[in-house]
């Protein structure tokens, strides 16, 4: 390619780069691991920008030329942002299962009073819920699972080329299914805490029945917290492994990877 031809092709390449950045950037800002709020926004932006030169040479032949009207340009960019947020949101939704499970465990075992603001769970999150969010980020990045959503984004151009109509019904159905899968996984992970809470409360109720003058629930609160922490320490390796397997299986069915 001559210098003149390259210069004349720059506007089209710039527009195509903006389209790729819109989809990748929207997803990277919310993906588990890469898109955590604890990661500085400039780092997330740098990751998104770094993906553009890697993908643009491969995707350029299938990307549209720069349209003449501003309205069409905004439509194309908005569609790319929507696709990125959709795929990134599906990945993020399933990854919330561990945080939700530990948040439920904290409520069941008397640890919900230790509040730690968390970007994923809000200001009312417990210390265990915050621990779950940090554990997800470490697990995803250390195990290489973050490559699955990135691959889904790259492959999504075959499924949804830029400019194709937005599948609102299918997207809403996918999000609903992902939410159901997240809640099912969270309940599965929180199951041992539920059983422990039932057993502990039944035991305290029996003691209170036998010795009504003793403030059983007040006296047993420290023991309940210690028992909850001991149960968490015992089950943490198994929980993380089950969560990793479920996350890998769930992300393998992201749009573009099916």
C-alpha positions as CSV (number, residue, x, y, z in Angstrom):
1,X,0.0,0.0,0.0
2,X,1.4,3.4,-1.0
3,X,1.5,6.3,1.4
4,X,-1.3,8.1,-0.5
5,X,-3.5,5.0,-0.4
6,X,-2.8,4.6,3.3
7,X,-3.6,8.2,4.1
8,X,-6.9,8.0,2.1
9,X,-7.8,4.8,4.0
10,X,-7.2,6.4,7.4
11,X,-10.8,7.7,7.9
12,X,-12.3,4.3,7.2
13,X,-9.8,2.6,9.5
14,X,-10.4,5.2,12.3
15,X,-14.1,4.6,12.1
16,X,-13.7,0.8,12.2
17,X,-11.3,1.2,15.1
18,X,-14.0,3.2,17.0
19,X,-16.5,0.4,16.3
20,X,-14.2,-2.2,17.7
21,X,-13.3,-0.1,20.7
22,X,-17.0,0.5,21.4
23,X,-17.8,-3.2,21.7
24,X,-14.5,-4.1,23.5
25,X,-14.4,-1.1,25.8
26,X,-18.0,-1.5,26.9
27,X,-17.4,-5.1,27.8
28,X,-14.0,-4.7,29.4
29,X,-15.4,-2.0,31.8
30,X,-17.7,-4.6,33.4
31,X,-16.1,-8.0,32.8
32,X,-15.1,-9.9,36.0
33,X,-11.5,-9.6,36.8
34,X,-10.5,-7.1,34.2
35,X,-13.5,-4.8,34.8
36,X,-13.5,-4.6,38.6
37,X,-14.1,-1.2,40.1
38,X,-11.0,-1.7,42.1
39,X,-9.0,-1.7,38.9
40,X,-8.3,1.9,37.8
41,X,-10.4,3.1,34.9
42,X,-7.2,4.0,33.0
43,X,-6.0,0.4,33.2
44,X,-9.3,-0.9,32.0
45,X,-9.2,1.6,29.1
46,X,-5.7,0.6,28.3
47,X,-6.8,-3.0,28.1
48,X,-9.6,-2.1,25.7
49,X,-7.4,0.0,23.6
50,X,-4.8,-2.8,23.4
51,X,-7.4,-5.2,22.0
52,X,-8.2,-2.9,19.1
53,X,-4.9,-3.3,17.1
54,X,-5.0,-7.0,17.8
55,X,-8.5,-7.5,16.4
56,X,-8.8,-4.8,13.8
57,X,-6.6,-6.4,11.1
58,X,-8.7,-9.6,11.3
59,X,-12.1,-7.9,11.6
60,X,-11.6,-5.0,9.2
61,X,-12.9,-6.8,6.0
62,X,-16.2,-7.5,7.7
63,X,-16.6,-4.0,9.3
64,X,-18.8,-1.4,7.6
65,X,-17.4,1.8,6.0
66,X,-18.0,5.1,7.7
67,X,-21.6,6.3,6.9
68,X,-22.4,9.7,5.5
69,X,-25.0,10.6,8.1
70,X,-24.3,11.3,11.7
71,X,-27.5,9.5,12.8
72,X,-26.3,6.3,11.2
73,X,-22.9,6.7,12.8
74,X,-24.5,7.0,16.2
75,X,-26.7,4.0,15.6
76,X,-23.7,1.8,14.7
77,X,-21.7,2.9,17.7
78,X,-24.8,2.5,20.0
79,X,-25.3,-1.1,18.7
80,X,-21.7,-1.9,19.4
81,X,-21.9,-0.5,22.9
82,X,-25.1,-2.6,23.5
83,X,-23.4,-5.8,22.3
84,X,-20.4,-5.2,24.5
85,X,-22.5,-4.5,27.6
86,X,-24.7,-7.5,26.8
87,X,-21.9,-10.0,26.6
88,X,-20.0,-8.4,29.5
89,X,-23.1,-8.3,31.6
90,X,-23.8,-12.0,31.0
91,X,-20.3,-12.8,32.2
92,X,-20.6,-10.4,35.2
93,X,-24.0,-11.7,36.2
94,X,-22.9,-15.3,36.6
95,X,-19.7,-14.3,38.5
96,X,-21.9,-12.6,41.1
97,X,-22.9,-16.0,42.4
98,X,-20.0,-16.3,44.9
99,X,-20.5,-12.9,46.3
100,X,-24.3,-13.5,46.7
101,X,-23.6,-16.9,48.4
102,X,-21.2,-15.4,50.9
103,X,-23.5,-12.5,51.5
104,X,-26.3,-15.0,52.3
105,X,-23.9,-17.0,54.5
106,X,-23.0,-13.9,56.4
107,X,-26.7,-13.1,57.1
108,X,-27.3,-16.7,58.2
109,X,-24.4,-17.0,60.6
110,X,-24.5,-13.6,62.2
111,X,-21.8,-11.9,60.2
112,X,-24.0,-9.4,58.3
113,X,-23.3,-6.6,60.8
114,X,-19.7,-6.2,59.5
115,X,-20.5,-3.9,56.6
116,X,-18.0,-3.2,53.9
117,X,-19.1,-1.2,50.8
118,X,-18.8,-3.2,47.6
119,X,-19.3,-2.0,44.0
120,X,-21.1,-5.2,43.1
121,X,-23.4,-5.6,46.1
122,X,-23.8,-2.0,47.2
123,X,-23.2,-0.2,50.5
124,X,-25.0,-2.8,52.6
125,X,-22.6,-5.6,51.7
126,X,-21.0,-7.6,54.4
127,X,-17.3,-8.4,54.8
128,X,-17.9,-11.9,53.5
129,X,-19.7,-10.5,50.4
130,X,-16.8,-8.2,49.8
131,X,-14.4,-11.1,50.2
132,X,-16.4,-13.0,47.5
133,X,-16.0,-10.1,45.0
134,X,-12.3,-10.0,45.6
135,X,-12.0,-13.8,45.4
136,X,-13.8,-13.8,42.0
137,X,-11.4,-11.3,40.6
138,X,-8.3,-13.3,41.8
139,X,-9.7,-16.6,40.7
140,X,-10.7,-15.4,37.2
141,X,-7.4,-13.7,36.5
142,X,-5.2,-16.4,38.1
143,X,-6.9,-19.3,36.3
144,X,-7.1,-17.7,32.9
145,X,-10.9,-17.7,32.8
146,X,-10.9,-14.1,31.7
147,X,-9.9,-15.3,28.2
148,X,-13.3,-16.9,27.7
149,X,-15.3,-13.7,27.7
150,X,-12.7,-12.0,25.5
151,X,-12.8,-14.8,23.1
152,X,-16.6,-14.6,23.1
153,X,-16.3,-10.9,22.2
154,X,-14.0,-11.6,19.3
155,X,-16.2,-14.4,18.0
156,X,-19.4,-12.3,18.5
157,X,-18.6,-10.5,15.2
158,X,-19.7,-13.7,13.4
159,X,-22.9,-13.9,15.4
160,X,-23.7,-10.2,15.4
161,X,-21.9,-8.2,12.7
162,X,-21.8,-4.4,13.2
163,X,-25.0,-2.9,12.0
164,X,-27.1,-6.0,12.4
165,X,-30.5,-5.5,14.1
166,X,-30.5,-5.7,17.9
167,X,-32.1,-9.0,19.1
168,X,-33.9,-7.4,22.0
169,X,-36.0,-10.5,22.8
170,X,-33.1,-13.0,22.6
171,X,-30.9,-10.6,24.7
172,X,-33.5,-10.3,27.4
173,X,-34.0,-14.0,27.5
174,X,-30.3,-14.6,27.8
175,X,-30.1,-12.2,30.7
176,X,-33.0,-13.8,32.5
177,X,-31.5,-17.3,32.1
178,X,-28.1,-16.0,33.3
179,X,-29.8,-14.4,36.4
180,X,-31.6,-17.7,37.1
181,X,-28.3,-19.7,36.7
182,X,-26.6,-17.2,39.1
183,X,-29.2,-17.6,41.8
184,X,-29.2,-21.4,41.4
185,X,-25.4,-21.5,41.8
186,X,-25.5,-19.0,44.7
187,X,-28.0,-21.2,46.5
188,X,-25.9,-24.3,45.9
189,X,-22.8,-22.6,47.3
190,X,-24.7,-21.2,50.3
191,X,-26.3,-24.5,51.1
192,X,-23.8,-25.5,53.9
193,X,-24.3,-22.2,55.6
194,X,-28.1,-22.6,55.5
195,X,-27.8,-26.1,57.1
196,X,-25.3,-24.8,59.7
197,X,-27.6,-21.9,60.6
198,X,-30.6,-24.2,61.0
199,X,-28.7,-26.5,63.3
200,X,-27.2,-23.7,65.4
201,X,-30.5,-22.0,65.8
202,X,-32.3,-25.2,66.7
203,X,-29.6,-26.0,69.3
204,X,-29.9,-22.5,70.8
205,X,-33.7,-22.8,70.8
206,X,-33.5,-26.1,72.7
207,X,-31.1,-24.6,75.3
208,X,-33.4,-21.6,75.7
209,X,-36.3,-24.0,76.3
210,X,-34.4,-25.9,78.9
211,X,-32.9,-22.8,80.7
212,X,-35.3,-19.9,79.9
213,X,-33.5,-17.6,82.4
214,X,-30.3,-17.7,80.3
215,X,-30.0,-15.2,77.4
216,X,-28.9,-18.0,75.1
217,X,-28.9,-16.0,71.8
218,X,-26.8,-13.2,73.3
219,X,-24.3,-15.6,74.9
220,X,-24.1,-17.9,71.8
221,X,-23.6,-15.1,69.3
222,X,-19.7,-15.2,69.5
223,X,-19.7,-18.9,69.2
224,X,-22.0,-18.7,66.2
225,X,-19.7,-16.3,64.5
226,X,-16.6,-18.5,65.2
227,X,-18.5,-21.5,63.9
228,X,-19.4,-19.6,60.7
229,X,-15.8,-18.6,60.1
230,X,-14.6,-22.1,60.8
231,X,-17.1,-23.5,58.3
232,X,-16.0,-21.0,55.7
233,X,-12.3,-21.9,56.2
234,X,-13.2,-25.6,55.9
235,X,-15.4,-25.2,52.8
236,X,-13.5,-22.5,51.0
237,X,-11.4,-24.7,48.7
238,X,-14.3,-26.8,47.7
239,X,-16.5,-23.8,47.1
240,X,-13.9,-22.1,44.9
241,X,-13.4,-25.2,42.8
242,X,-17.2,-25.7,42.3
243,X,-17.5,-22.0,41.5
244,X,-14.7,-22.2,39.0
245,X,-16.1,-25.2,37.2
246,X,-19.6,-23.6,37.1
247,X,-18.1,-20.3,35.8
248,X,-16.1,-22.1,33.1
249,X,-19.2,-24.1,32.0
250,X,-21.4,-21.0,32.0
251,X,-19.0,-18.8,30.1
252,X,-18.4,-21.5,27.5
253,X,-22.0,-20.8,26.4
254,X,-21.6,-17.1,26.0
255,X,-22.9,-15.6,22.7
256,X,-20.2,-16.3,20.1
257,X,-18.8,-19.4,21.8
258,X,-21.9,-21.7,21.3
